[in-house]
Amino acid sequence: MNQLTLSYSKKDMFETCKYRYYLHYDRKVEPSDIVISLVSGRLAHDAIAKAEQNNKDPLEIYIKLAEAEKGFTDLPEYSQGLDSIDNWQEWKSNRPEDEIIKGIELFLRFFTPSGILFIAKVDRISYLPSKDLWIITDYKTGKSKVPRNKVKNNLQLNAYIMGFLIKNKVPREKVRAEFLYLRDLDIRGVNGDEAETSTIEKDIEKTYHEILKEKVFPRNKGWQCEFCEYYSLCNREPGQELPSIAPGLNLDRATITPELRLKGEHVDVCLCPLCGKDCKKKERIHKLGRCVLFCTNFSEKATRNA
């Protein structure tokens, strides 16, 4: 991690649960769970992006993408996604006539004063000639919202503005970053000249050094576990054998050998949060009773509603 690059997702995951960060970004462990609400959001984002890029019907694209996800169209989250697409179409139909779309799903990059690279992915960038205003839009499909009194110092919105200003030499007051909440079309944003970018830079640098210093990556159990793709891995007792939890992970016990290895190509990784700090090898295999042995590349994933 000597050349660590930060993004909003990385920073947020580390601050929310260090163990999840460790599994996802450091160890690159294959997720054990499919979180339905995250699937719904991903499909809605993909459908909207493809629709704008190719001038296609977003509903038609969303339905095709959803049908490719086994069993998803039978879930209530599927209907929520349809509602989000309908709302987006209503929002799009009310956009100013002179609006020019400048980019869809773009990456903006900037360096903090100490040289830390931060990458931000934006859903949409447009320009309004009549107002000489650039608008950076990020779609939100979830329920939670940034409080209006905290919008000015929101990391994501500030990162969008900082990345945009570095790439495009325009006055700060000519840029605006917004969250568009697709459930109710609520819009919350900040203008470039009001954004608190210097505070955000210090916050990024603080998290960067905390990640480099972290050695244990402890679990942080709470509301966020409901939306974690590693829920099944994290909620096992240390030393618990894989065959005993196979049904909960939709695994066939017959495919698991006595050595707790799954048939086929795999990597056995120690996922025990209690002894990880004492392990010397990157790929760790311990005796039963001390650590959990788990194959990261099993084919079936546990599915949870969240």
C-alpha positions as CSV (number, residue, x, y, z in Angstrom):
1,M,0.0,0.0,0.0
2,N,3.0,2.3,-0.5
3,Q,1.3,3.9,-3.5
4,L,-2.2,4.0,-2.2
5,T,-4.8,5.9,-4.2
6,L,-7.9,7.1,-2.4
7,S,-11.5,7.4,-3.6
8,Y,-14.7,8.2,-1.8
9,S,-15.7,4.5,-1.7
10,K,-12.3,3.5,-0.2
11,K,-12.4,6.3,2.4
12,D,-16.0,5.7,3.3
13,M,-15.5,1.9,3.6
14,F,-12.3,2.3,5.8
15,E,-14.1,4.7,8.1
16,T,-17.3,2.6,8.3
17,C,-15.6,-0.8,8.8
18,K,-11.9,-1.4,8.6
19,Y,-12.3,-5.2,8.2
20,R,-14.5,-4.8,5.2
21,Y,-11.9,-2.5,3.7
22,Y,-9.2,-5.1,4.4
23,L,-11.2,-7.8,2.7
24,H,-12.2,-5.8,-0.3
25,Y,-9.3,-3.5,-1.1
26,D,-6.2,-5.1,0.6
27,R,-6.9,-8.8,0.2
28,K,-9.3,-8.5,-2.8
29,V,-11.5,-11.3,-1.4
30,E,-14.4,-12.4,-3.5
31,P,-17.7,-11.2,-1.8
32,S,-19.6,-13.9,0.0
33,D,-23.0,-12.2,-0.3
34,I,-25.2,-10.5,-2.8
35,V,-26.9,-7.5,-1.3
36,I,-30.1,-6.9,-3.2
37,S,-30.4,-3.2,-2.6
38,L,-26.9,-2.7,-4.0
39,V,-27.8,-4.7,-7.1
40,S,-30.9,-2.5,-7.7
41,G,-28.8,0.6,-7.4
42,R,-26.1,-0.7,-9.8
43,L,-28.7,-1.7,-12.4
44,A,-30.4,1.7,-12.3
45,H,-27.1,3.5,-12.7
46,D,-26.1,1.3,-15.6
47,A,-29.4,1.7,-17.3
48,I,-29.4,5.5,-17.1
49,A,-25.8,5.7,-18.3
50,K,-26.3,3.4,-21.3
51,A,-29.6,5.3,-22.1
52,E,-27.9,8.7,-22.2
53,Q,-24.8,7.4,-24.0
54,N,-26.8,5.7,-26.8
55,N,-30.0,7.7,-26.8
56,K,-32.0,4.6,-25.8
57,D,-35.0,3.9,-23.5
58,P,-33.7,3.5,-19.9
59,L,-36.7,1.4,-18.9
60,E,-36.0,-1.1,-21.6
61,I,-32.4,-1.3,-20.7
62,Y,-33.1,-1.7,-17.0
63,I,-35.6,-4.5,-17.6
64,K,-33.0,-6.4,-19.7
65,L,-30.3,-5.9,-17.1
66,A,-32.7,-7.0,-14.4
67,E,-33.8,-10.1,-16.2
68,A,-30.1,-11.2,-16.5
69,E,-29.9,-11.2,-12.7
70,K,-31.4,-14.6,-11.6
71,G,-34.6,-14.1,-9.5
72,F,-34.2,-10.3,-9.2
73,T,-37.4,-9.5,-11.1
74,D,-39.4,-11.3,-8.4
75,L,-38.2,-9.0,-5.7
76,P,-39.6,-5.6,-4.5
77,E,-36.2,-4.0,-5.2
78,Y,-36.9,-4.6,-8.9
79,S,-40.0,-2.4,-8.7
80,Q,-38.1,0.2,-6.8
81,G,-35.6,0.3,-9.6
82,L,-38.4,0.8,-12.1
83,D,-39.7,3.8,-10.1
84,S,-36.2,5.3,-10.0
85,I,-36.0,5.1,-13.8
86,D,-39.4,6.7,-14.1
87,N,-38.4,9.5,-11.8
88,W,-35.1,10.0,-13.7
89,Q,-37.1,10.3,-17.0
90,E,-39.3,13.0,-15.4
91,W,-36.2,14.9,-14.2
92,K,-34.6,14.6,-17.6
93,S,-37.7,15.9,-19.4
94,N,-37.6,19.0,-17.3
95,R,-34.0,19.9,-17.9
96,P,-33.3,23.3,-19.6
97,E,-33.5,23.2,-23.3
98,D,-30.0,24.6,-23.8
99,E,-28.4,21.9,-21.6
100,I,-25.4,20.2,-23.2
101,I,-24.3,16.8,-21.9
102,K,-20.5,16.9,-21.6
103,G,-19.8,13.5,-20.1
104,I,-21.3,10.3,-18.7
105,E,-19.6,8.2,-16.0
106,L,-16.3,10.1,-16.0
107,F,-13.4,9.9,-13.6
108,L,-12.0,13.1,-12.1
109,R,-8.6,13.1,-10.4
110,F,-6.7,15.6,-8.2
111,F,-3.8,15.6,-5.8
112,T,-3.9,16.9,-2.3
113,P,-1.1,19.4,-1.2
114,S,1.0,16.5,0.0
115,G,0.7,14.6,-3.2
116,I,-2.1,12.1,-2.4
117,L,-4.0,11.0,-5.5
118,F,-7.8,11.1,-5.1
119,I,-10.2,9.7,-7.8
120,A,-13.9,10.5,-8.0
121,K,-16.3,8.9,-10.5
122,V,-19.2,11.2,-11.6
123,D,-22.4,10.0,-13.2
124,R,-23.0,13.1,-15.4
125,I,-21.5,16.4,-16.3
126,S,-23.5,19.0,-18.3
127,Y,-23.2,22.7,-19.3
128,L,-25.9,25.4,-19.4
129,P,-24.8,28.1,-21.8
130,S,-27.6,30.5,-20.7
131,K,-26.2,30.5,-17.2
132,D,-22.6,29.8,-18.1
133,L,-22.8,27.0,-15.5
134,W,-21.3,23.6,-15.3
135,I,-23.3,21.0,-13.4
136,I,-21.9,17.7,-11.9
137,T,-24.7,15.3,-11.0
138,D,-24.4,12.2,-8.9
139,Y,-27.4,9.8,-8.8
140,K,-28.5,8.4,-5.4
141,T,-30.9,5.4,-5.3
142,G,-30.9,4.8,-1.6
143,K,-33.0,6.2,1.2
144,S,-30.4,8.1,3.2
145,K,-29.6,11.7,2.3
146,V,-26.9,14.2,3.2
147,P,-28.3,16.7,5.7
148,R,-28.7,20.1,4.0
149,N,-26.6,21.8,6.6
150,K,-23.7,19.4,5.8
151,V,-23.8,19.7,2.0
152,K,-21.0,22.3,1.8
153,N,-18.4,20.1,3.4
154,N,-19.6,16.8,1.9
155,L,-16.6,14.8,0.6
156,Q,-18.1,13.5,-2.6
157,L,-19.4,16.9,-3.8
158,N,-16.2,18.7,-2.9
159,A,-14.1,16.0,-4.6
160,Y,-16.2,16.4,-7.8
161,I,-15.6,20.2,-7.8
162,M,-11.9,19.9,-7.0
163,G,-11.3,17.3,-9.8
164,F,-13.3,19.3,-12.3
165,L,-11.6,22.6,-11.6
166,I,-8.2,21.0,-12.0
167,K,-9.1,19.5,-15.4
168,N,-11.1,22.5,-16.6
169,K,-9.8,26.0,-16.0
170,V,-13.1,27.8,-15.1
171,P,-14.0,30.1,-12.2
172,R,-15.2,28.3,-9.1
173,E,-18.6,30.1,-9.1
174,K,-19.3,28.6,-12.6
175,V,-19.4,25.0,-11.2
176,R,-22.0,23.2,-9.1
177,A,-22.1,19.6,-7.8
178,E,-25.4,18.0,-6.9
179,F,-26.9,14.8,-5.6
180,L,-30.1,13.7,-7.4
181,Y,-32.1,11.4,-5.1
182,L,-34.0,9.3,-7.6
183,R,-36.6,8.1,-5.1
184,D,-38.2,11.5,-4.8
185,L,-36.2,13.8,-7.1
186,D,-34.8,15.7,-4.2
187,I,-31.7,17.7,-5.2
188,R,-29.0,18.8,-2.8
189,G,-25.9,20.5,-4.0
190,V,-23.2,23.1,-3.5
191,N,-21.7,25.8,-5.7
192,G,-18.0,25.8,-6.3
193,D,-17.4,29.1,-4.5
194,E,-19.2,27.8,-1.4
195,A,-17.5,24.4,-1.2
196,E,-15.0,23.8,1.7
197,T,-12.3,22.1,-0.3
198,S,-9.4,22.9,2.0
199,T,-11.1,21.1,4.8
200,I,-11.7,18.1,2.6
201,E,-8.1,17.9,1.5
202,K,-7.0,17.7,5.2
203,D,-9.6,15.0,5.8
204,I,-8.3,13.0,2.9
205,E,-4.7,13.2,4.0
206,K,-5.8,12.2,7.6
207,T,-7.5,9.0,6.3
208,Y,-4.6,8.2,4.0
209,H,-2.1,8.0,6.8
210,E,-4.5,6.1,9.0
211,I,-4.8,3.4,6.4
212,L,-1.1,3.1,6.0
213,K,-0.7,2.8,9.8
214,E,-3.5,0.3,10.3
215,K,-2.3,-3.2,11.1
216,V,-5.3,-5.0,12.7
217,F,-8.3,-3.8,10.6
218,P,-11.0,-4.6,13.3
219,R,-14.6,-5.3,12.6
220,N,-17.2,-2.6,13.3
221,K,-20.6,-4.2,13.7
222,G,-23.6,-2.1,13.3
223,W,-26.3,-0.9,10.8
224,Q,-23.7,-1.0,8.0
225,C,-23.5,-4.8,8.2
226,E,-26.9,-5.0,6.6
227,F,-25.4,-3.7,3.4
228,C,-22.1,-5.6,3.5
229,E,-21.1,-8.1,0.8
230,Y,-19.0,-9.9,3.4
231,Y,-21.7,-10.4,6.0
232,S,-21.5,-14.2,5.9
233,L,-17.7,-14.3,6.2
234,C,-17.7,-11.8,9.1
235,N,-20.4,-13.4,11.1
236,R,-18.8,-16.7,11.8
237,E,-17.2,-17.8,15.1
238,P,-13.3,-18.0,15.0
239,G,-12.4,-21.6,14.4
240,Q,-15.7,-22.6,12.9
241,E,-15.3,-25.2,10.2
242,L,-16.5,-24.5,6.6
243,P,-18.7,-27.6,6.3
244,S,-20.8,-26.6,9.3
245,I,-21.7,-23.2,7.7
246,A,-22.0,-24.5,4.1
247,P,-25.8,-24.4,4.0
248,G,-25.9,-20.8,5.1
249,L,-23.6,-19.9,2.2
250,N,-25.5,-22.0,-0.3
251,L,-22.6,-24.3,-0.6
252,D,-22.8,-28.1,-1.3
253,R,-21.0,-29.9,1.5
254,A,-20.1,-32.6,-1.0
255,T,-17.9,-30.1,-2.8
256,I,-15.8,-29.5,0.3
257,T,-12.9,-31.8,1.0
258,P,-11.8,-32.7,4.5
259,E,-9.0,-30.1,4.3
260,L,-11.7,-27.4,3.9
261,R,-10.8,-26.8,0.3
262,L,-13.4,-26.5,-2.4
263,K,-12.9,-28.5,-5.6
264,G,-11.4,-26.4,-8.5
265,E,-9.1,-23.4,-8.5
266,H,-9.1,-21.5,-5.3
267,V,-7.1,-19.6,-2.8
268,D,-7.4,-20.3,0.9
269,V,-7.2,-17.2,2.9
270,C,-7.2,-16.7,6.7
271,L,-10.2,-14.5,7.4
272,C,-10.0,-14.5,11.2
273,P,-10.1,-10.9,12.4
274,L,-8.8,-12.0,15.8
275,C,-5.5,-13.4,14.8
276,G,-4.8,-11.7,11.5
277,K,-2.4,-9.3,13.1
278,D,-0.2,-12.2,14.3
279,C,0.0,-13.9,10.8
280,K,3.3,-13.6,9.0
281,K,2.3,-15.0,5.6
282,K,0.1,-13.1,3.1
283,E,-1.8,-16.3,2.2
284,R,-2.4,-18.0,5.6
285,I,-3.6,-21.5,6.4
286,H,-3.9,-22.3,10.1
287,K,-4.9,-25.2,12.2
288,L,-8.5,-25.8,13.0
289,G,-9.7,-24.1,16.1
290,R,-7.5,-21.1,15.7
291,C,-8.6,-19.6,12.4
292,V,-11.2,-19.9,9.8
293,L,-10.1,-21.5,6.5
294,F,-12.2,-20.3,3.6
295,C,-11.9,-20.6,-0.1
296,T,-12.5,-17.1,-1.6
297,N,-13.6,-18.4,-5.0
298,F,-16.7,-20.5,-4.3
299,S,-19.3,-20.3,-7.1
300,E,-22.5,-19.9,-5.1
301,K,-23.1,-16.7,-3.0
302,A,-25.5,-16.2,-0.2
303,T,-28.2,-13.8,-1.1
304,R,-29.6,-11.4,1.4
305,N,-32.3,-8.6,1.3
306,A,-31.1,-5.3,2.6
